[in-house]
Amino acid sequence: MNPYLEILRPGNAILAVISILIIAVISGVFTFQVLVACVVVFVITGFGNSVNDYFDHKIDAINKPQRPIPSGRISLKTAGYYSTALALSGNILALLFLGFNPELVVLFSTFLMYYYAYSLKKKLLIGNIVISFLTGLSFVFAGIVVDAIMLSIFIGFYAFLTTMMREIVKDMEDIKGDKKEGAYTLPIAYGMKTSAVLAASFMIFASLTSPLLYFWGILTIWYIPILIIAILIFLSSAISILRDRTIENSRRISKRVKIGMMVTLISFLAGSPYILTLLS
């Protein structure tokens, strides 16, 4: 893959774009502004990933040496310029085509992503909370664009929960490199057992409460069958991480939880009242 595309982590950026599309589909609003919002979220998420790699190049040299900067395919200086260009592009697009309020969200997210990469990532739980908050905020950003703010807050809350569980597991996976760089993550501060318990708690809480989106009338009955698949993935992951807290199993659970998150996104789409209207 081209290193300038790879450093954006397009898979993660596309997941952020999907958050915009999910709110658009659930609310039944499809406008030019939605398309622009998708581009903005892709670019700003790419900025966040790029600037994170910029500040994390020493840790990545240990944990993920194949990434563009530690592998030498992009120089550190070039990555800095590239990140700046992405940030400016995303904010200019938002201001010109989406208006003042959406641009405020984009600008806030840009600064928060930078501060996370520069400092917050190494602070106990705060970095995890910031990333999870930003994931949920992408749904709220979409809600502002399509005027469906309350809907987007409910969906964004569950995006926050699922991201938190994976963030903690990722810290368990990366504990060796983080120790060498002096990061103060939950596994380093309180051990793998405490981290596993907290990650499993988020998995269980999200699994048990997520059907409420149907019972509150936000999503239709078609949300439930696909959601059950995600719930099974999360609950089995919770059991596994509690039983086996090794780095190797943490790596497996991290990938499994990501699959569960993707299934959850599909369940949101399946439960859209707009989709049900089209099919009826």
C-alpha contacts under 8 A as a table, 3 or more apart, distances in Angstrom:
res1	aa1	res2	aa2	distance
1	M	5	L	7.09
1	M	6	E	6.17
2	N	5	L	5.40
2	N	6	E	6.02
3	P	6	E	4.73
3	P	7	I	5.94
3	P	68	P	5.52
3	P	73	R	6.44
3	P	74	I	6.84
4	Y	7	I	5.52
4	Y	8	L	6.94
4	Y	68	P	7.94
4	Y	74	I	7.69
5	L	8	L	5.42
5	L	9	R	7.00
5	L	10	P	6.82
6	E	9	R	5.18
6	E	10	P	6.65
6	E	67	R	7.96
6	E	68	P	7.20
7	I	10	P	7.99
7	I	46	G	7.48
7	I	49	N	6.70
7	I	50	S	5.44
7	I	53	D	7.42
7	I	67	R	7.36
7	I	68	P	6.30
8	L	13	A	7.15
8	L	45	T	7.43
8	L	46	G	4.11
8	L	47	F	6.77
8	L	48	G	7.98
8	L	49	N	5.53
8	L	50	S	5.61
9	R	12	N	5.65
9	R	13	A	6.38
9	R	46	G	6.65
9	R	49	N	6.58
10	P	13	A	4.79
10	P	14	I	5.86
10	P	42	F	8.00
10	P	46	G	7.21
11	G	14	I	5.20
11	G	15	L	6.35
12	N	15	L	5.06
12	N	16	A	6.47
12	N	45	T	7.70
13	A	16	A	5.08
13	A	17	V	6.41
13	A	41	V	7.37
13	A	42	F	4.97
13	A	43	V	7.68
13	A	45	T	5.42
13	A	46	G	6.05
14	I	17	V	4.85
14	I	18	I	6.16
14	I	42	F	6.47
15	L	18	I	4.97
15	L	19	S	6.56
16	A	19	S	5.19
16	A	20	I	7.03
16	A	41	V	6.40
16	A	42	F	6.65
16	A	45	T	7.20
16	A	135	T	7.32
16	A	138	S	6.70
17	V	20	I	5.30
17	V	21	L	6.53
17	V	38	C	5.06
17	V	39	V	7.58
17	V	41	V	6.03
17	V	42	F	5.98
18	I	21	L	4.91
18	I	22	I	5.95
18	I	265	L	7.95
19	S	22	I	5.15
19	S	23	I	6.51
19	S	138	S	6.48
19	S	139	F	5.43
19	S	142	A	7.51
19	S	265	L	7.87
20	I	23	I	5.47
20	I	24	A	6.26
20	I	34	V	7.30
20	I	37	A	7.13
20	I	38	C	6.22
20	I	138	S	7.01
20	I	139	F	6.07
20	I	141	F	7.80
20	I	142	A	5.03
21	L	24	A	4.90
21	L	25	V	5.98
21	L	34	V	7.71
21	L	38	C	7.61
22	I	25	V	5.13
22	I	26	I	6.04
22	I	265	L	7.61
22	I	268	F	6.91
22	I	269	L	5.93
23	I	26	I	5.15
23	I	27	S	5.97
23	I	139	F	6.73
23	I	142	A	6.22
23	I	143	G	6.47
23	I	146	V	7.97
23	I	148	A	7.83
23	I	151	L	7.87
23	I	152	S	6.53
24	A	27	S	5.29
24	A	28	G	5.70
24	A	29	V	5.10
24	A	30	F	6.21
24	A	34	V	7.24
24	A	142	A	7.33
24	A	146	V	6.81
25	V	28	G	4.89
25	V	29	V	6.62
25	V	30	F	7.67
25	V	269	L	6.95
25	V	272	S	6.63
25	V	274	Y	6.54
25	V	275	I	7.38
26	I	268	F	7.86
26	I	269	L	6.85
26	I	271	G	7.82
26	I	272	S	4.44
26	I	273	P	6.09
26	I	274	Y	5.78
26	I	275	I	7.54
27	S	146	V	7.67
27	S	148	A	6.82
27	S	272	S	7.72
27	S	273	P	7.74
27	S	274	Y	6.71
28	G	274	Y	5.42
29	V	146	V	6.33
30	F	34	V	6.29
31	T	34	V	5.28
31	T	35	L	6.87
32	F	35	L	5.17
32	F	36	V	6.38
33	Q	36	V	4.99
33	Q	37	A	6.00
33	Q	97	F	6.84
33	Q	98	L	6.16
33	Q	145	V	7.00
34	V	37	A	4.94
34	V	38	C	6.28
34	V	142	A	7.63
34	V	145	V	6.95
34	V	146	V	7.36
35	L	38	C	5.14
35	L	39	V	6.55
36	V	39	V	5.11
36	V	40	V	6.14
36	V	93	L	7.50
36	V	94	A	7.58
36	V	97	F	7.14
36	V	98	L	7.56
37	A	40	V	5.01
37	A	41	V	6.06
37	A	94	A	7.30
37	A	98	L	7.52
37	A	142	A	7.20
37	A	145	V	7.59
38	C	41	V	5.27
38	C	42	F	6.18
39	V	42	F	5.16
39	V	43	V	6.19
39	V	90	G	7.88
40	V	43	V	5.21
40	V	44	I	6.03
40	V	90	G	4.96
40	V	91	N	7.53
40	V	93	L	6.68
40	V	94	A	6.54
41	V	44	I	5.19
41	V	45	T	5.81
41	V	90	G	7.56
41	V	138	S	7.43
42	F	45	T	5.27
42	F	46	G	6.01
43	V	46	G	4.96
43	V	47	F	6.16
43	V	86	L	6.03
43	V	87	A	7.47
43	V	89	S	7.56
43	V	90	G	5.71
44	I	47	F	4.81
44	I	48	G	6.24
44	I	86	L	6.59
44	I	87	A	6.05
44	I	90	G	5.68
44	I	106	V	7.74
44	I	110	T	6.90
45	T	48	G	5.00
45	T	49	N	6.31
46	G	49	N	5.14
46	G	50	S	6.01
46	G	86	L	7.35
47	F	50	S	5.03
47	F	51	V	5.97
47	F	83	S	5.23
47	F	84	T	7.65
47	F	86	L	5.40
47	F	87	A	5.87
48	G	51	V	5.40
48	G	52	N	5.99
48	G	83	S	7.90
48	G	110	T	7.41
48	G	113	M	5.41
48	G	114	Y	6.87
48	G	117	A	7.82
49	N	52	N	5.05
49	N	53	D	6.26
50	S	53	D	5.17
50	S	54	Y	6.28
50	S	79	A	6.94
50	S	82	Y	7.86
50	S	83	S	5.78
51	V	54	Y	4.80
51	V	55	F	6.42
51	V	79	A	7.45
51	V	80	G	6.90
51	V	83	S	5.66
51	V	114	Y	6.75
51	V	117	A	6.60
52	N	55	F	5.41
52	N	56	D	5.91
52	N	114	Y	7.62
52	N	117	A	4.77
52	N	118	Y	7.67
53	D	56	D	4.88
53	D	57	H	5.60
53	D	60	D	7.59
53	D	69	I	7.23
54	Y	57	H	5.69
54	Y	69	I	7.44
54	Y	76	L	6.37
54	Y	79	A	6.29
54	Y	80	G	6.56
55	F	58	K	7.86
55	F	117	A	6.20
55	F	118	Y	6.23
56	D	59	I	5.31
56	D	60	D	5.97
56	D	117	A	7.62
57	H	60	D	5.01
57	H	61	A	6.08
57	H	69	I	6.33
57	H	70	P	5.89
58	K	61	A	5.10
58	K	62	I	7.00
58	K	70	P	7.45
58	K	181	E	7.68
59	I	62	I	5.40
59	I	63	N	6.15
59	I	64	K	7.79
59	I	177	G	5.59
59	I	178	D	6.63
59	I	180	K	7.86
59	I	181	E	6.40
60	D	63	N	4.86
60	D	64	K	4.53
60	D	65	P	5.56
60	D	67	R	7.21
60	D	70	P	6.60
60	D	177	G	7.74
61	A	64	K	5.83
61	A	65	P	4.35
61	A	66	Q	7.94
61	A	70	P	5.22
61	A	71	S	7.85
62	I	65	P	6.05
62	I	177	G	5.70
63	N	174	D	6.61
63	N	176	K	7.80
63	N	177	G	5.67
64	K	67	R	6.03
65	P	70	P	5.41
65	P	71	S	5.88
66	Q	70	P	6.77
66	Q	71	S	5.40
67	R	70	P	5.92
67	R	71	S	5.85
68	P	71	S	5.35
68	P	72	G	6.20
68	P	73	R	5.03
68	P	74	I	5.47
69	I	72	G	5.21
69	I	73	R	6.08
69	I	74	I	5.03
69	I	75	S	5.93
69	I	76	L	6.30
69	I	79	A	7.67
70	P	73	R	7.82
71	S	74	I	7.82
72	G	75	S	6.18
74	I	78	T	6.50
74	I	79	A	6.47
75	S	78	T	5.23
75	S	79	A	6.21
76	L	79	A	5.13
76	L	80	G	6.39
77	K	80	G	5.16
77	K	81	Y	6.53
78	T	81	Y	5.17
78	T	82	Y	6.02
79	A	82	Y	4.97
79	A	83	S	6.04
80	G	83	S	5.22
80	G	84	T	6.35
81	Y	84	T	5.16
81	Y	85	A	6.30
82	Y	85	A	5.17
82	Y	86	L	6.32
83	S	86	L	5.16
83	S	87	A	6.30
84	T	87	A	5.18
84	T	88	L	6.27
85	A	88	L	5.24
85	A	89	S	6.05
86	L	89	S	5.16
86	L	90	G	6.17
87	A	90	G	5.42
87	A	91	N	6.32
87	A	110	T	6.71
88	L	91	N	5.33
88	L	92	I	6.06
89	S	92	I	5.28
89	S	93	L	6.17
90	G	93	L	5.30
90	G	94	A	6.27
90	G	106	V	7.72
91	N	94	A	5.12
91	N	95	L	6.16
91	N	103	E	6.49
91	N	106	V	6.32
91	N	107	L	6.41
92	I	95	L	5.19
92	I	96	L	6.08
93	L	96	L	5.31
93	L	97	F	5.96
93	L	98	L	7.58
94	A	97	F	5.54
94	A	98	L	5.02
94	A	99	G	6.59
94	A	102	P	6.70
94	A	103	E	5.17
94	A	106	V	7.24
95	L	98	L	5.81
95	L	99	G	5.14
95	L	100	F	6.08
95	L	102	P	7.63
95	L	103	E	5.23
96	L	99	G	6.41
98	L	102	P	6.12
98	L	103	E	7.02
98	L	145	V	7.20
99	G	102	P	5.98
99	G	103	E	6.23
100	F	103	E	5.12
100	F	104	L	6.24
101	N	104	L	5.14
101	N	105	V	6.73
101	N	144	I	7.78
102	P	105	V	5.22
102	P	106	V	6.39
102	P	141	F	6.50
102	P	144	I	6.61
102	P	145	V	6.69
103	E	106	V	4.89
103	E	107	L	5.93
104	L	107	L	5.10
104	L	108	F	6.01
105	V	108	F	5.14
105	V	109	S	6.03
105	V	141	F	6.69
106	V	109	S	5.05
106	V	110	T	6.08
107	L	110	T	5.06
107	L	111	F	6.40
108	F	111	F	5.38
108	F	112	L	6.11
109	S	112	L	5.00
109	S	113	M	5.96
109	S	134	L	6.93
110	T	113	M	5.21
110	T	114	Y	6.29
111	F	114	Y	5.11
111	F	115	Y	6.09
112	L	115	Y	5.09
112	L	116	Y	5.92
112	L	130	V	7.78
113	M	116	Y	5.04
113	M	117	A	6.23
114	Y	117	A	5.23
114	Y	118	Y	6.04
115	Y	118	Y	4.97
115	Y	119	S	5.74
115	Y	120	L	6.29
116	Y	119	S	5.45
116	Y	120	L	4.31
116	Y	121	K	5.25
116	Y	127	G	6.31
116	Y	130	V	7.20
117	A	120	L	6.56
117	A	121	K	5.88
118	Y	121	K	7.35
119	S	122	K	6.14
119	S	123	K	7.37
120	L	123	K	5.28
120	L	126	I	6.34
120	L	127	G	4.98
121	K	126	I	7.17
121	K	127	G	4.21
121	K	128	N	7.27
121	K	183	A	7.84
122	K	127	G	6.72
122	K	182	G	7.78
122	K	183	A	4.49
122	K	184	Y	5.25
122	K	185	T	6.34
123	K	126	I	5.72
123	K	127	G	6.08
123	K	183	A	6.96
123	K	184	Y	5.30
123	K	185	T	6.28
124	L	127	G	6.99
124	L	184	Y	5.36
124	L	185	T	4.77
124	L	186	L	5.75
124	L	189	A	7.65
125	L	128	N	5.12
125	L	129	I	6.19
125	L	185	T	6.48
125	L	186	L	6.30
126	I	129	I	5.07
126	I	130	V	6.15
127	G	130	V	5.10
127	G	131	I	6.36
128	N	131	I	5.40
128	N	132	S	6.21
128	N	164	M	6.25
128	N	167	E	5.66
128	N	168	I	6.96
129	I	132	S	5.11
129	I	133	F	5.89
129	I	164	M	6.65
130	V	133	F	4.99
130	V	134	L	6.12
131	I	134	L	5.12
131	I	135	T	6.28
131	I	163	T	7.60
131	I	164	M	7.95
131	I	167	E	7.99
132	S	135	T	5.09
132	S	136	G	6.38
132	S	159	A	7.35
132	S	160	F	4.66
132	S	161	L	7.21
132	S	162	T	7.98
132	S	163	T	5.06
132	S	164	M	5.48
132	S	167	E	7.82
133	F	136	G	5.17
133	F	137	L	5.96
133	F	160	F	5.72
134	L	137	L	4.78
134	L	138	S	6.35
135	T	138	S	5.50
135	T	139	F	7.39
135	T	156	G	7.36
135	T	159	A	6.37
135	T	160	F	6.23
135	T	163	T	7.23
136	G	139	F	5.55
136	G	140	V	6.73
136	G	153	I	7.75
136	G	155	I	7.58
136	G	156	G	3.94
136	G	157	F	5.97
136	G	158	Y	7.54
136	G	159	A	5.17
136	G	160	F	5.03
137	L	140	V	4.85
137	L	141	F	5.96
137	L	156	G	6.40
138	S	141	F	4.97
138	S	142	A	6.37
138	S	156	G	7.55
139	F	142	A	5.10
139	F	143	G	6.27
139	F	152	S	5.36
139	F	153	I	7.20
139	F	155	I	6.94
139	F	156	G	5.31
140	V	143	G	4.77
140	V	144	I	6.27
140	V	149	I	6.23
140	V	152	S	4.85
140	V	153	I	5.70
140	V	156	G	6.40
141	F	144	I	5.17
141	F	145	V	6.41
142	A	145	V	5.04
142	A	146	V	6.26
142	A	148	A	7.96
142	A	152	S	7.21
143	G	146	V	5.30
143	G	147	D	5.45
143	G	148	A	4.45
143	G	149	I	4.43
143	G	150	M	7.62
143	G	151	L	7.15
143	G	152	S	5.08
143	G	153	I	7.89
144	I	147	D	5.01
144	I	148	A	6.36
144	I	149	I	5.63
145	V	148	A	7.89
148	A	151	L	5.62
148	A	152	S	6.29
149	I	152	S	5.13
149	I	153	I	6.22
150	M	153	I	5.11
150	M	154	F	6.57
151	L	154	F	5.46
151	L	155	I	6.47
151	L	218	I	7.17
152	S	155	I	5.13
152	S	156	G	5.73
153	I	156	G	4.92
153	I	157	F	6.05
154	F	157	F	5.27
154	F	158	Y	6.92
154	F	213	L	7.80
155	I	158	Y	5.52
155	I	159	A	6.43
156	G	159	A	4.88
156	G	160	F	6.14
157	F	160	F	5.01
157	F	161	L	6.47
158	Y	161	L	4.98
158	Y	162	T	6.25
158	Y	206	A	6.83
158	Y	210	S	7.23
159	A	162	T	5.35
159	A	163	T	6.08
160	F	163	T	5.25
160	F	164	M	6.14
161	L	164	M	5.17
161	L	165	M	6.51
161	L	202	F	6.26
161	L	203	M	7.76
161	L	206	A	6.34
162	T	165	M	5.34
162	T	166	R	6.57
162	T	202	F	7.20
162	T	203	M	6.93
162	T	206	A	6.98
162	T	261	M	6.66
163	T	166	R	5.22
163	T	167	E	6.04
164	M	167	E	5.07
164	M	168	I	6.34
164	M	199	A	7.49
164	M	202	F	7.16
165	M	168	I	5.52
165	M	169	V	6.50
165	M	198	L	7.83
165	M	199	A	4.68
165	M	200	A	7.15
165	M	202	F	5.54
165	M	203	M	6.17
166	R	169	V	5.07
166	R	170	K	6.04
166	R	199	A	7.36
166	R	254	S	5.89
166	R	257	V	6.34
166	R	258	K	7.29
167	E	170	K	5.05
167	E	171	D	6.34
168	I	171	D	5.12
168	I	172	M	6.50
168	I	186	L	7.44
168	I	195	S	6.57
168	I	196	A	7.91
168	I	198	L	7.89
168	I	199	A	5.90
169	V	172	M	5.01
169	V	173	E	6.29
169	V	195	S	7.52
169	V	196	A	7.30
169	V	199	A	6.59
169	V	250	S	5.84
169	V	251	R	7.70
169	V	253	I	7.25
169	V	254	S	5.92
170	K	173	E	4.86
170	K	174	D	6.16
170	K	250	S	7.07
170	K	251	R	7.18
170	K	254	S	6.16
171	D	174	D	5.08
171	D	175	I	5.92
171	D	185	T	6.69
171	D	186	L	7.32
171	D	187	P	6.69
172	M	175	I	5.36
172	M	187	P	5.81
172	M	192	M	6.54
172	M	195	S	7.32
172	M	247	I	6.31
172	M	250	S	6.18
173	E	247	I	4.88
173	E	248	E	7.20
173	E	250	S	5.21
173	E	251	R	5.44
174	D	177	G	5.81
174	D	178	D	6.14
174	D	247	I	7.64
175	I	178	D	5.08
175	I	179	K	6.01
175	I	187	P	6.80
175	I	188	I	6.76
175	I	247	I	7.87
176	K	179	K	5.33
176	K	180	K	6.60
177	G	180	K	5.25
177	G	181	E	6.46
178	D	181	E	5.18
178	D	182	G	6.16
178	D	183	A	5.06
178	D	184	Y	7.73
178	D	185	T	7.73
179	K	182	G	5.14
179	K	183	A	5.93
179	K	184	Y	7.82
179	K	188	I	7.01
180	K	183	A	7.78
183	A	188	I	7.96
184	Y	188	I	6.17
184	Y	189	A	6.31
185	T	188	I	5.34
185	T	189	A	6.13
186	L	189	A	5.12
186	L	190	Y	5.70
186	L	191	G	6.89
186	L	194	T	7.96
186	L	195	S	6.16
187	P	190	Y	5.44
187	P	191	G	4.30
187	P	192	M	4.92
187	P	193	K	7.95
187	P	194	T	7.36
187	P	195	S	5.63
188	I	191	G	5.64
188	I	192	M	7.77
190	Y	193	K	7.91
190	Y	194	T	6.12
190	Y	195	S	7.27
191	G	194	T	5.77
191	G	195	S	6.44
192	M	195	S	5.04
192	M	196	A	5.98
192	M	245	R	6.14
192	M	246	T	7.94
193	K	196	A	5.10
193	K	197	V	6.24
193	K	242	L	7.46
193	K	245	R	6.75
194	T	197	V	5.13
194	T	198	L	6.26
195	S	198	L	5.22
195	S	199	A	6.08
196	A	199	A	5.15
196	A	200	A	5.96
196	A	241	I	5.82
196	A	242	L	5.66
196	A	245	R	6.68
197	V	200	A	5.14
197	V	201	S	6.05
197	V	242	L	6.47
198	L	201	S	4.96
198	L	202	F	6.43
199	A	202	F	5.31
199	A	203	M	6.38
199	A	238	A	7.33
200	A	203	M	4.94
200	A	204	I	6.10
200	A	235	L	7.96
200	A	237	S	7.61
200	A	238	A	4.40
200	A	239	I	7.39
200	A	241	I	7.14
200	A	242	L	7.11
201	S	204	I	5.17
201	S	205	F	6.00
201	S	238	A	7.69
202	F	205	F	5.18
202	F	206	A	5.99
203	M	206	A	5.38
203	M	207	S	6.08
203	M	234	F	5.54
203	M	235	L	6.50
203	M	237	S	7.91
203	M	238	A	6.23
204	I	207	S	5.05
204	I	208	L	6.10
204	I	234	F	7.20
204	I	235	L	6.19
204	I	238	A	7.12
205	F	208	L	5.30
205	F	209	T	6.10
206	A	209	T	5.43
206	A	210	S	5.64
207	S	210	S	5.69
207	S	211	P	7.86
207	S	231	I	5.11
207	S	234	F	6.91
207	S	235	L	7.22
208	L	211	P	7.09
209	T	212	L	5.72
210	S	213	L	6.06
211	P	214	Y	5.59
211	P	215	F	6.76
211	P	224	I	6.85
211	P	227	L	7.81
212	L	215	F	4.85
212	L	216	W	5.79
213	L	216	W	5.33
213	L	217	G	6.48
213	L	218	I	5.33
213	L	219	L	5.82
214	Y	217	G	5.16
214	Y	218	I	5.77
214	Y	219	L	4.82
214	Y	220	T	5.80
214	Y	221	I	6.48
214	Y	223	Y	7.11
214	Y	224	I	7.47
215	F	218	I	7.61
216	W	219	L	7.88
217	G	220	T	6.86
219	L	222	W	7.94
219	L	223	Y	6.35
219	L	268	F	7.29
219	L	271	G	4.79
219	L	272	S	5.60
219	L	273	P	6.30
220	T	223	Y	5.80
220	T	224	I	7.99
220	T	271	G	4.61
220	T	272	S	6.30
220	T	273	P	6.00
220	T	276	L	7.64
221	I	224	I	5.69
221	I	225	P	7.92
221	I	271	G	6.41
222	W	225	P	6.21
222	W	226	I	7.46
222	W	267	S	7.63
222	W	270	A	5.68
222	W	271	G	4.87
223	Y	226	I	6.05
223	Y	227	L	6.04
223	Y	267	S	4.93
223	Y	268	F	6.11
223	Y	269	L	7.65
223	Y	270	A	5.42
223	Y	271	G	3.92
223	Y	272	S	7.69
224	I	227	L	4.90
224	I	228	I	6.12
224	I	267	S	7.24
224	I	271	G	7.65
225	P	228	I	5.33
225	P	229	I	7.11
225	P	267	S	7.89
226	I	229	I	5.36
226	I	230	A	6.84
226	I	263	V	7.04
226	I	264	T	7.42
226	I	266	I	7.36
226	I	267	S	5.13
226	I	270	A	7.79
227	L	230	A	5.07
227	L	231	I	6.15
227	L	263	V	7.21
227	L	264	T	5.94
227	L	267	S	5.43
228	I	231	I	4.93
228	I	232	L	6.18
229	I	232	L	5.21
229	I	233	I	6.38
229	I	260	G	7.85
229	I	263	V	7.31
230	A	233	I	5.05
230	A	234	F	6.22
230	A	260	G	4.83
230	A	261	M	7.21
230	A	263	V	5.63
230	A	264	T	5.79
231	I	234	F	5.10
231	I	235	L	6.00
231	I	260	G	7.64
232	L	235	L	5.21
232	L	236	S	5.95
233	I	236	S	5.35
233	I	237	S	6.05
233	I	256	R	7.11
233	I	257	V	7.04
233	I	260	G	5.73
234	F	237	S	4.98
234	F	238	A	6.12
234	F	257	V	6.40
234	F	260	G	6.46
235	L	238	A	4.97
235	L	239	I	6.32
236	S	239	I	5.17
236	S	240	S	6.12
237	S	240	S	5.01
237	S	241	I	6.06
237	S	253	I	6.00
237	S	256	R	7.17
237	S	257	V	7.05
238	A	241	I	5.37
238	A	242	L	6.23
239	I	242	L	5.29
239	I	243	R	6.28
240	S	243	R	5.17
240	S	244	D	5.94
240	S	253	I	7.75
241	I	244	D	5.17
241	I	245	R	5.49
241	I	249	N	7.13
241	I	250	S	6.82
241	I	253	I	7.07
242	L	245	R	6.41
244	D	249	N	6.42
245	R	249	N	6.52
245	R	250	S	6.52
246	T	249	N	5.36
246	T	250	S	6.13
247	I	250	S	4.96
247	I	251	R	6.23
248	E	251	R	5.23
248	E	252	R	6.57
249	N	252	R	4.96
249	N	253	I	6.09
250	S	253	I	5.05
250	S	254	S	6.00
251	R	254	S	5.16
251	R	255	K	6.57
252	R	255	K	5.36
252	R	256	R	6.26
253	I	256	R	4.82
253	I	257	V	5.92
254	S	257	V	5.27
254	S	258	K	6.30
255	K	258	K	5.11
255	K	259	I	6.46
256	R	259	I	5.12
256	R	260	G	6.34
257	V	260	G	4.82
257	V	261	M	6.17
258	K	261	M	4.99
258	K	262	M	6.37
259	I	262	M	5.10
259	I	263	V	6.27
260	G	263	V	5.05
260	G	264	T	6.14
261	M	264	T	4.99
261	M	265	L	6.35
262	M	265	L	5.09
262	M	266	I	6.41
263	V	266	I	5.02
263	V	267	S	6.24
264	T	267	S	4.94
264	T	268	F	6.37
265	L	268	F	5.13
265	L	269	L	6.55
266	I	269	L	5.12
266	I	270	A	6.15
267	S	270	A	4.94
267	S	271	G	6.07
268	F	271	G	5.21
268	F	272	S	6.40
269	L	272	S	5.29
269	L	275	I	7.77
270	A	275	I	7.13
271	G	275	I	7.49
271	G	276	L	7.61
272	S	275	I	5.28
272	S	276	L	6.53
273	P	276	L	5.04
273	P	277	T	6.21
274	Y	277	T	5.07
274	Y	278	L	6.36
275	I	278	L	5.09
275	I	279	L	6.31
276	L	279	L	5.14
276	L	280	S	6.12
277	T	280	S	5.24
